[in-house]
């Protein structure tokens, strides 16, 4: 859980929040299911880099590039992710559902890998 918080803090701090000129414009909310998929991908990426390099300064830049590619894969920008993550931070029950779904997905992947060995 500490790892996930760390990656999200890095992403929030590193992402460009430019273009706030349209603050009154209605923002499209990413569904809980899609946010769960994105967070799952981010958690897998961070796990990979943490295992490979063990300390954040060694893998921070690579992780940020990978996060950008994950956002592209899901057809969103880092700013959209930040906005939606902020939205879900204010909707704690929804955020809890997102993390539960992500953890379930990761556990399923883990058990599938265990069966292959």
C-alpha positions as a printed NumPy array, in Angstrom:
array([[  0.   ,   0.   ,   0.   ],
       [  2.91 ,   2.343,   0.732],
       [  4.226,   1.646,  -2.751],
       [  0.924,   2.586,  -4.353],
       [  0.714,   5.813,  -2.372],
       [  4.266,   6.64 ,  -3.41 ],
       [  3.579,   6.171,  -7.112],
       [  0.425,   8.233,  -6.939],
       [  2.219,  11.055,  -5.137],
       [  4.969,  10.968,  -7.762],
       [  2.444,  11.034, -10.576],
       [  0.463,  13.878,  -9.072],
       [  3.613,  15.937,  -8.488],
       [  5.204,  15.182, -11.845],
       [  2.223,  15.559, -14.142],
       [  1.575,  18.796, -15.974],
       [ -1.576,  20.501, -14.749],
       [ -1.432,  23.238, -17.404],
       [ -4.54 ,  24.39 , -19.17 ],
       [ -6.648,  25.175, -16.13 ],
       [ -8.283,  27.967, -18.13 ],
       [-11.473,  25.903, -18.471],
       [-12.114,  25.226, -14.801],
       [-15.848,  25.806, -15.244],
       [-16.001,  23.256, -18.04 ],
       [-17.532,  19.948, -16.992],
       [-14.852,  17.292, -16.781],
       [-15.561,  13.735, -17.887],
       [-15.306,  11.33 , -14.982],
       [-13.48 ,   8.082, -15.702],
       [-15.544,   5.089, -14.604],
       [-14.561,   3.191, -11.486],
       [-13.885,   0.115, -13.608],
       [-11.499,   1.974, -15.919],
       [ -9.748,   3.69 , -12.982],
       [ -9.267,   0.266, -11.439],
       [ -7.639,  -1.017, -14.634],
       [ -5.345,   2.02 , -14.805],
       [ -4.344,   1.739, -11.15 ],
       [ -3.721,  -1.992, -11.584],
       [ -1.393,  -1.275, -14.516],
       [  0.385,   1.43 , -12.5  ],
       [  0.834,  -0.912,  -9.552],
       [  2.276,  -3.637, -11.793],
       [  4.688,  -1.162, -13.37 ],
       [  5.852,   0.143, -10.027],
       [  6.309,  -3.385,  -8.695],
       [  8.451,  -4.283, -11.673],
       [ 10.721,  -1.262, -11.251],
       [ 10.945,  -1.651,  -7.5  ],
       [ 12.015,  -5.289,  -7.834],
       [ 14.511,  -4.442, -10.565],
       [ 16.064,  -1.289,  -9.052],
       [ 14.931,  -1.342,  -5.387],
       [ 15.253,   2.414,  -4.698],
       [ 13.066,   5.17 ,  -6.134],
       [ 15.769,   7.548,  -7.421],
       [ 17.037,   4.788,  -9.71 ],
       [ 13.684,   4.142, -11.377],
       [ 11.634,   7.326, -10.972],
       [ 12.134,   8.602, -14.55 ],
       [ 11.476,   5.183, -16.092],
       [  8.367,   4.824, -13.965],
       [  7.049,   8.205, -15.08 ],
       [  7.607,   7.281, -18.735],
       [  5.855,   3.98 , -18.17 ],
       [  2.963,   5.755, -16.462],
       [  2.607,   7.989, -19.525],
       [  2.448,   4.917, -21.755],
       [ -0.176,   3.389, -19.454],
       [ -2.242,   6.563, -19.721],
       [ -1.913,   6.437, -23.519],
       [ -2.987,   2.79 , -23.513],
       [ -6.164,   3.837, -21.682],
       [ -6.683,   6.903, -23.923],
       [ -6.284,   9.47 , -21.168],
       [ -3.698,  12.089, -20.28 ],
       [ -1.809,  12.36 , -17.02 ],
       [ -3.816,  15.508, -16.266],
       [ -7.081,  13.607, -16.75 ],
       [ -5.839,  10.898, -14.411],
       [ -4.873,  13.523, -11.811],
       [ -8.278,  15.229, -12.067],
       [-10.133,  11.956, -11.75 ],
       [ -7.954,  10.73 ,  -8.915],
       [ -8.703,  13.991,  -7.081],
       [-12.399,  13.459,  -7.759],
       [-12.257,   9.944,  -6.306],
       [-10.248,  11.166,  -3.297],
       [-13.315,  13.219,  -2.451],
       [-15.508,  10.125,  -2.934],
       [-13.793,   7.742,  -0.55 ],
       [-16.26 ,   4.854,  -0.913],
       [-15.815,   4.86 ,  -4.689],
       [-12.031,   5.012,  -4.287],
       [-12.161,   2.08 ,  -1.897],
       [-14.129,   0.082,  -4.504],
       [-11.515,   0.977,  -7.128],
       [ -8.646,  -0.234,  -4.943],
       [-10.503,  -3.407,  -3.965],
       [-11.069,  -4.208,  -7.647],
       [ -7.393,  -3.516,  -8.399],
       [ -6.254,  -5.771,  -5.573],
       [ -8.639,  -8.513,  -6.71 ],
       [ -7.208,  -8.255, -10.218],
       [ -3.632,  -8.417,  -8.931],
       [ -4.447, -11.398,  -6.721],
       [ -6.02 , -13.185,  -9.683],
       [ -2.923, -12.531, -11.801],
       [ -0.722, -13.762,  -8.96 ],
       [ -2.679, -17.   ,  -8.573],
       [ -2.586, -17.613, -12.344],
       [  1.181, -17.226, -12.353],
       [  1.435, -19.572,  -9.365],
       [ -0.541, -22.235, -11.217],
       [  1.731, -21.971, -14.269],
       [  4.839, -22.856, -12.245]])
